[in-house]
Amino acid sequence: MKKEPIKRYSQAFKQQVVREYEAGASATSLAQQYGIGTHTTIKKWVKQYGRFGFRTEKVVIQTVEDQVEVKEMKARIAALESALAKTVLENRMLEATLTVASTALKLDLKKISATHYSARQAREASEPQRRPGLVRHQPPSLSPSRATGAMACGRGPAHLGNGTRAAAETSQNGSA
């Protein structure tokens, strides 16, 4: 098995190749001319010793329709990035507001909100679909045991909601 020799190039040789590259020769032709492994070796030298860096030229050939499509896509990307930035700012503002309100009220509103939201999602999933714009409101039924339960928990008739205070007071007093 024959071992391939490791090539080491002097700094002066590397700088000469870089000068020729900067004068206009291609990296591939220089690699072939001097027997250098690949053009990537020359790229490294240009990056290390060159004054202008490695020159690259990207040529894109497109039809007019492709150019219009790319322009529209760039505009759409810019609009979406702007909308995302706006949404992120709104979210941060709402989180800050929630934090300030939680501190002021000495409650964990995030926990309360998440519990309420989960219960609402479960309720909406079990209800049949309604027509848009149609809102049906049915006041909760109030049995005497429920009213006294509310009184026993110390929240009083105000907790039971609008329209049920009289029923709660009636059930508490025992009059019909």
C-alpha positions in Angstrom: 0.0 0.0 0.0 1.5 3.3 -1.1 1.1 6.3 1.1 0.3 9.6 -0.5 2.7 12.4 0.5 1.4 15.3 2.5 2.0 18.6 0.6 3.1 21.6 2.5 3.1 25.0 0.8 5.2 27.9 1.8 3.7 31.2 2.7 5.4 33.0 -0.2 3.9 30.4 -2.6 0.4 30.8 -1.1 0.6 34.6 -1.5 1.7 34.2 -5.1 -1.3 32.1 -5.9 -3.6 34.5 -4.1 -2.1 37.4 -6.1 -2.7 35.5 -9.4 -6.3 34.8 -8.2 -6.9 38.5 -7.4 -5.5 39.4 -10.9 -8.4 37.4 -12.4 -7.4 33.7 -12.7 -10.0 31.2 -11.5 -9.4 29.0 -8.4 -9.9 25.8 -10.4 -7.4 26.8 -13.1 -4.8 27.7 -10.5 -5.3 24.4 -8.7 -4.7 22.5 -11.9 -1.8 24.7 -12.9 0.1 24.3 -9.6 -1.1 20.8 -8.7 -2.9 22.0 -5.6 -5.5 19.5 -4.3 -8.7 21.4 -4.9 -9.9 24.9 -5.4 -11.2 25.0 -1.8 -7.5 25.1 -0.6 -7.1 28.3 -2.7 -10.3 29.7 -1.1 -8.8 29.2 2.3 -5.6 31.0 1.2 -7.6 33.9 -0.3 -9.5 34.2 2.9 -6.2 34.2 4.9 -3.9 36.3 2.7 -6.2 38.1 0.2 -7.0 41.7 0.2 -10.5 41.5 -1.2 -11.7 38.0 -0.2 -12.9 35.2 -2.4 -14.9 36.5 -5.3 -18.1 34.7 -6.1 -20.5 35.5 -8.8 -24.1 34.2 -8.7 -25.9 34.2 -12.0 -29.6 33.6 -11.8 -31.5 33.0 -15.0 -35.2 33.5 -14.7 -38.2 34.1 -16.9 -40.3 37.2 -16.4 -43.0 35.2 -14.7 -40.4 33.8 -12.3 -39.1 37.2 -11.5 -42.7 38.5 -10.8 -43.4 35.5 -8.6 -40.2 35.9 -6.6 -41.0 39.6 -6.1 -44.5 38.8 -4.9 -43.1 36.1 -2.6 -40.6 38.5 -1.1 -43.4 41.1 -0.6 -45.5 38.4 1.1 -42.6 37.3 3.3 -42.1 40.9 4.4 -45.8 41.3 5.2 -45.8 38.1 7.2 -42.7 39.1 9.1 -44.3 42.4 9.9 -47.5 40.7 11.1 -45.5 38.3 13.2 -43.6 41.1 14.8 -46.8 43.0 15.6 -48.4 39.8 17.1 -45.3 39.2 19.2 -45.4 42.7 20.5 -49.1 42.5 21.3 -48.5 39.2 23.1 -45.7 40.7 25.2 -47.9 43.7 26.0 -50.8 41.4 27.1 -48.4 39.3 29.2 -47.0 42.4 30.9 -50.6 43.7 31.5 -51.5 40.3 33.0 -48.5 40.3 35.2 -49.2 43.8 36.5 -52.9 42.9 37.1 -51.9 39.7 38.9 -49.6 41.6 41.1 -52.1 44.3 41.9 -54.9 41.9 42.6 -52.6 39.4 44.3 -54.0 36.6 42.2 -52.5 34.2 39.7 -54.6 35.3 36.8 -52.8 33.0 34.3 -53.9 30.0 36.3 -57.5 31.2 36.6 -57.6 32.1 32.9 -56.2 28.7 31.8 -58.7 26.8 34.0 -61.6 28.9 32.7 -60.4 28.6 29.1 -60.1 24.8 29.4 -63.6 24.5 30.9 -65.0 26.7 28.1 -63.3 24.6 25.5 -64.8 21.4 26.9 -68.2 22.9 27.2 -68.1 24.2 23.6 -66.9 20.9 22.3 -69.9 19.1 23.8 -72.5 21.7 22.6 -74.0 21.4 19.1 -72.9 24.0 16.5 -75.0 27.1 16.6 -75.8 29.5 13.8 -73.5 32.6 13.8 -75.0 35.6 15.4 -77.5 33.6 17.4 -76.9 33.9 21.1 -79.1 32.0 23.5 -78.8 32.9 27.1 -80.4 30.7 29.7 -80.1 31.8 33.3 -78.8 29.0 35.6 -81.5 27.1 37.5 -81.3 27.6 41.2 -82.4 24.9 43.5 -82.7 25.6 47.2 -79.8 23.2 48.0 -77.6 25.2 45.5 -78.6 28.5 47.1 -77.9 27.4 50.6 -74.6 25.8 49.4 -73.6 29.2 48.0 -74.6 30.8 51.3 -72.7 28.2 53.3 -69.5 28.8 51.3 -69.6 32.4 52.4 -69.8 33.9 49.0 -73.4 35.1 49.6 -76.2 35.9 47.1 -74.0 38.3 45.1 -72.0 35.3 43.9 -75.0 33.6 42.4 -75.3 36.2 39.6 -77.9 38.6 38.4 -81.5 37.6 38.9 -80.9 34.9 41.4 -80.4 37.1 44.4 -84.1 37.2 45.3 -84.4 33.4 44.9 -81.4 32.9 47.1 -82.8 35.2 49.8 -86.1 33.5 49.5 -84.6 30.1 50.0 -82.5 31.3 52.9 -85.4 32.9 54.7 -87.6 29.9 54.0 -90.5 32.0 52.5 -91.9 31.1 49.2 
